[in-house]
Amino acid sequence: MRKALRWLLSLVVLIGTMGAAGATAQAATAADATTGTDIKDQILAVPGMSLIEEKPYTGYRFFVLNYEQPVDHRQPWKGTYLQRITLLHKDTTRPTVFFTSGYNVNTNPRRSEPTTIVDGNQVSMEYRFFTPSRPDPANWGNLDIWQAASDQHRIFTALKKIYPKNWLATGGSKGGMTATYYERFYPRDMDGVVAYVAPNDVNNDEDSAYDRFFKKVGTKECRDKLNAVQREALVRREPLEAKYAAYAADNGYTFTTVGSLDKAFEAVVLDYVWAFWQYSLLSDCASVPDAATATDQQIWDSVDAISGFSAYADQGLSTYTPYYYQAGTQLGSPDIKQPHLGNLSRYGYQPPRNFVPRDIPMTFQPRAMADIDNWVRTNAHQMLFVYGQNDPWGAEPFRLGYTTRDSYVMTAPGANHGANVAKLREGEKALATAKILQWAGVAPAAALSDSAKAAPLATPDAVLDQRDLEREPQLRP
């Protein structure tokens, strides 16, 4: 959850194991075997669906589409907007994975880990109010988790007629939250949910779990090293802010939304420790400078590399206004103590209100996340939650109660915000893979009888299986 637009990294990750697949899906079909109709024609026959472009990919058809959605699902007669989605088509006889990042949609062909495991189709949705999927004019009161879940429900209902096999919902971080909320409001749609690194901020006023996390994550040596650099950046506020001012001038950055360069500077610095553990590994601590001997430039470079000085400029915030709005109205946001900073911090962790233009009204709804948490604890069915041991956002995870069925919470040892099934311990990885195959209705007989024999069905593909890990500012999962 942290960082600005220029920190969009494409980290190539071969998702899943390299073991032999239990089954191999057919190449993408140009026409449905029963009707003989080209798949593009079937998709565009859906009322409200229109084509932006097609990008063929070997073994698949890939479509970038617009789908007409109600601005308000409770009052659909009050107008519509175009929501951007993508479709990676394999075969109508294969299962389908419904993916969302919770932010903008990637318009290049990609497979999420569950899609690789089940060798299926993938529908990916851009979250409402992320441009260009924003109503005009934008009534921000229509941006909430139920409306977004209803977007997914309408897309699923429209495409289920074309893709009749099992469906799974998935996503990482805010996308994992989105998949969970969708299951809560429309529990009959999906046959399974795989939610990665999904935060669960039940009580926005109680964040001590994060403080406990930062007291023991990694090693004391690494924690002390990071804390020292963060503190030193505030000790050297004057020369580093002079660098920041020059950097902002060179790049045309302004600070109207957050209020001042000083507030933006401190927000970036306070992100430093959190962002390190979110996106780095314990082994990366070797690259952190020694604060006592580091030059101003070395301190600047380390904070910029890990937190990103463009994050809280207007230009860095504007894309993510919908997220900050939701954090300040329903999702909640962390507020941790950093005692090593003493009185050097002037603002502390700033609330989401500081990152949303003031002409957009915001009122927090404290019961929204409590409702989700209670539903998951009591009603989860065929849901898998995967967390990283060293990821700060996992400090407040989803938990399962006694009445849940065939659902699991698993933690990848030493992993960060990029945790996935492939990084789990061997026994849990096999079980998770077997369950995903089972929920999708494509588990080979061997995997049904012995989860240790479960393996992804699709052949690894270095392009399709790239993981576009968005390095985001602190308050974003």
Secondary structure as GFF3:
##gff-version 3
##sequence-region A 1 477
A	DSSP	three_ten_helix	5	7	.	.	.	ID=ss1
A	DSSP	beta_strand	8	12	.	.	.	ID=ss2
A	DSSP	alpha_helix	39	44	.	.	.	ID=ss3
A	DSSP	beta_strand	49	54	.	.	.	ID=ss4
A	DSSP	beta_strand	61	70	.	.	.	ID=ss5
A	DSSP	three_ten_helix	76	78	.	.	.	ID=ss6
A	DSSP	beta_strand	80	89	.	.	.	ID=ss7
A	DSSP	beta_strand	96	99	.	.	.	ID=ss8
A	DSSP	alpha_helix	113	118	.	.	.	ID=ss9
A	DSSP	beta_strand	121	125	.	.	.	ID=ss10
A	DSSP	three_ten_helix	140	142	.	.	.	ID=ss11
A	DSSP	alpha_helix	145	160	.	.	.	ID=ss12
A	DSSP	beta_strand	167	172	.	.	.	ID=ss13
A	DSSP	alpha_helix	174	185	.	.	.	ID=ss14
A	DSSP	beta_strand	192	196	.	.	.	ID=ss15
A	DSSP	alpha_helix	208	216	.	.	.	ID=ss16
A	DSSP	alpha_helix	220	235	.	.	.	ID=ss17
A	DSSP	alpha_helix	237	251	.	.	.	ID=ss18
A	DSSP	alpha_helix	261	279	.	.	.	ID=ss19
A	DSSP	three_ten_helix	282	287	.	.	.	ID=ss20
A	DSSP	alpha_helix	296	306	.	.	.	ID=ss21
A	DSSP	alpha_helix	314	317	.	.	.	ID=ss22
A	DSSP	three_ten_helix	318	320	.	.	.	ID=ss23
A	DSSP	alpha_helix	321	326	.	.	.	ID=ss24
A	DSSP	pi_helix	327	331	.	.	.	ID=ss25
A	DSSP	three_ten_helix	339	341	.	.	.	ID=ss26
A	DSSP	three_ten_helix	352	355	.	.	.	ID=ss27
A	DSSP	alpha_helix	367	379	.	.	.	ID=ss28
A	DSSP	beta_strand	383	388	.	.	.	ID=ss29
A	DSSP	three_ten_helix	392	395	.	.	.	ID=ss30
A	DSSP	beta_strand	408	412	.	.	.	ID=ss31
A	DSSP	three_ten_helix	421	423	.	.	.	ID=ss32
A	DSSP	alpha_helix	426	440	.	.	.	ID=ss33
A	DSSP	alpha_helix	445	449	.	.	.	ID=ss34
A	DSSP	three_ten_helix	451	453	.	.	.	ID=ss35
A	DSSP	beta_strand	466	470	.	.	.	ID=ss36
###
